Amino acid sequence: MSDLALAARGWRDRRRARWSWLVGIVVYGIMMLSVFPAIEGSDEFADLAESYPEALQALFGGAESFALITTPAGFADTYVFSFMLPLMLMAMAGAAGASLLAGEDEGGQLELVLSLPVERRRVVLEKCLVVATEVVLVTGAMVLVLLAGGPLVDLDLGVTHLLAAGVGSVLYGWVHGALAFLVGALVGRRSVALGVVVAVAVAGYLVSALAELASWMAPARYLSPLYHANADRPVANGLPLVNHLLLGAVVAGLVALAVWAFERHDL
């Protein structure tokens, strides 16, 4: 079998889903650009945002982001990088990872693939490559929309900081995609793999939000991928190198475990 043939097939199989996510993220980015001029520098909106309950502020990036919500960095942090983009990437990567391995296992396609002279680790790694590339593509689309359209509406974020926030989002998507592959390799059930991904994402999101409200929860936030993706608000302050390196290590570990599990999985 030729190099990356499995990845090429997976890429073709996901073209409709990929286009749907791309169109959705571009439309959302354009919507945010159209909303910002009405919010920028608005004292009334700033006062309204500050009056929101702390629990609601915590769900959308925390009090610090809400305090700066009428600024470009605060707006992008609250409405893009702390909630909607991570949510979309988790859903896309989780569904793709679950379908490409556990879904094909349930459907019997993997038996045909493994009847060919191909190593199991190659199956996992090439399918991971498909999901990793999709996450980069969709995140890149959002970053490009903000870079291209931001100056038109005074949403000037700076290339370096915007790329730093994009890196965090990519890593967040990769974590959940890799988790879907690991669970799929262990149990061979698409629904279980996707369910675990959603459960982990919700738990991580709640832990990250609750840490804003209760000081005793603060240590638990280090278990949340979302916290590490947006540590120190990269769209405003630049790349949190240690946090992002930690997420990268988690991704590598999950992929390695997925390879190990699939090599021992009984089809």
N, C-alpha and C positions, 0 to 999 in steps of 0.2 A: 504494500500500500504506500502511495506517495506521501511525502512529507506534508503534514497539516491537512490531509484529506478529510479527516474527521472534523476538524475545525471548520473547514470550508463547507462541509455538509450542514453542520450545525448553524453556521452563519446564514446559509440559504434558507434553512427551515424556519428561521426566526425573522425573516425579512419583514413580514407584515406586522408582527408585534413590535419590531424595532422602529419601523416608521411611525407607528401609532404613538410610541413613547416620545419620539423625536418631535412630532407635530405637537403633542400635548405640552412638552416642556417649552417649546418655542412660543406657543400661544400664551402660556402662563407668564413667561418672561416679558412678552409684549404688554400683557395686561398690567404687570407691575410697573413697567415704564410709563404707562398711561395714567396710573394712579398717583405716582410720586409727585408730579407738579402740584396737585391739590393738597398734599400733605407737607411738602417742604417748607420749613420755617414757620408753620402754622402754630401760633401760640394756643389757639383753641383746641387743636387736635392734640398738642402736647399735654395740655391740662386734662383733656379727656382720657388720654392714655395713662397718665399718672393716677387717675381716679379709679382705674380698673383694679379689681381685687388682686392681691399678691399671687393667689393661686393661678389666675388667668395669665398674669405676666410671666410666671414661671413656665407655663406651657409654651410660650412663644419667645424663648431666649432669655428670660429673666429680667429683673428690674433694671439692670444696667442698659440692656438693649432698648427697653421701653423708654427710659429716660432720654435716649438719643434717637427716638424713632423718627423724628422729623429731619434728621441728618441723613446723608447718603448711606453711610456705613451702618447706622442703626436701622434704617429702613430695610436694607438688603439683608442684614443679619436676622431681623425679625421675620420678614415675609418670604425669604428665600432659603438661607443657609441653616437656620435653626429649626425649620419645620417642613416646609413643602418639598424642597429638593431632596432632603434625606428620606422623607416618606416615599417619594416616587422611586428613588433609587433602590430602597429596600424592597419595595413591591416588585419592581422589575427584575432585580438581581435574584431575589428569592424565588420568584416564579420561574425564571429562566433556569436557574441551577436545579430546581426540583424537577423540571420537565426534561432537561437534557440528560439526566442520569437516572433518577428514580422513575420518571415517566416512561423513558424508553425501556427500563427494566420491566415495568409492569406490562408494557405493550409488546414485549418479546423482541424488540429490535436489537437489543444488546446481544442476545444469543447469536444473531446472525453476524454482528460485527466481530464478536469474539471467536467465531468459527474461522476467521481469517488470521493470518500470521501477524497479529498485532498485540503488543503488550498492554496489560490492563492499565498500567500507570499512564501510558500514552493516551488511552481513552479519557481518563480523568483530566489530565493536564490540557489536552486540546479543547475539551469542553469548557474547562475553566477559562481558557484563553478567549473563548467566544463571549462569555459573560463579562470578563474583565474589560474587553474591548468595547462592549456595549455600554458599560458604565462610564467609561472614559468619553465615549461619543456623546452620550446624552448630557453628561456634565459639561462637556466642552461646548455643546450647543447653548446651554444656559449662560455660560461665561461669555461666549461670543455675542449673544444678544445683549447682555449688560454692557460689554465693552463697546459694541457698535452703537447701541441706542442710548446708553447712559448719558454721553455728552450732549445729546439733543434735548434732554430734559433736566440737565444739571445734576444728574446722578453720577457724579465723578467719583469713582472708587479707587482708581489706581490699579495698574496692571498687576503689580507684584502682590498686593493684598488680595485682589480678586482671584488670582491664580492660587494663592495660599488657601483661600476658602474652598476653591474648587478641588484642590488636593485632598482636603479633609473630607469632602463629600464623596470623592472617588473611593477613598479608603473605607468610608462607612458602607458604601454599596458593596465593595469587595468582601468585607467581613460577612455580610449576610448572604452573599452569593456562595462564598466558600462554606459557610455553615450549612446551606442547603445541599451542597455536594456531599458533605460529611454525613449528614443524616440520611441522605438518599443512598449513600454507599453502605450504611449500616443496616437500614431496614428495607430499602427497595420500594418504598411507598411514597408517591408524589405528595399525597395529601398530608402525610405525617411530616415530611421534610418542610413543606410550606408552612404547616401549622407551627412547627418549632421555630422557624425563622420569625414568624409574626409574633409569637409569644416572647422571644428574646428581644425583639425590637421594641415591643410595648413595654416590657420590663425595664429595658435600658432607658427608654424615653421618660418613664415615670420616675425612675431613680434620679435621673439628671434634673428633672423638674422639681421633685420633692426636696432635693438637696438645697434648692434656693429658699425653701420655706422653713426647713428644720435643720438646725446646725448639727444635730446628732446624726443626720443622714448624710452629711457632707463626705465622710470617708467612703461611703458606698458608691458615690458618683464615679470613682475611679474604675468601677466595674462596667460602666456604661460606654459603649462605643460612641454614642452621640456626644458625650462630654469630651472625649479625646479628639473627635473630629472638629469640634468648635471651641476647644480650649483657648482661653484668652482672646476669643473673638477675632479670628484671623482676618476677616474682611476689614477690620479696623486696625489691628495691631500686627499683622504679619504672621508668618509661619510658626506654629508651636512645634518645633522640631522634635522634641522628646515624645510628645503625645502622638505625633504622626508616625514616628519610628516604631512606637509601641503597637499602633494599629497595624502597621506593615508586618511586624513580627507575628501578630495574631493571625493575619491572613495566611502567612507562610505556614504557620503551625496547623491551621485548619485544613489547608490543601494537602499538607504532608499526611495528616491523619486520614483524610479522605482517600488518598492513594493507598495507604496501608489497609484501610477497611475494605476498599473495593477489591484489592488483591486477594482478600480472604473471604469475600462475599460469595455465597453459593447461589448461582443463577438457576 
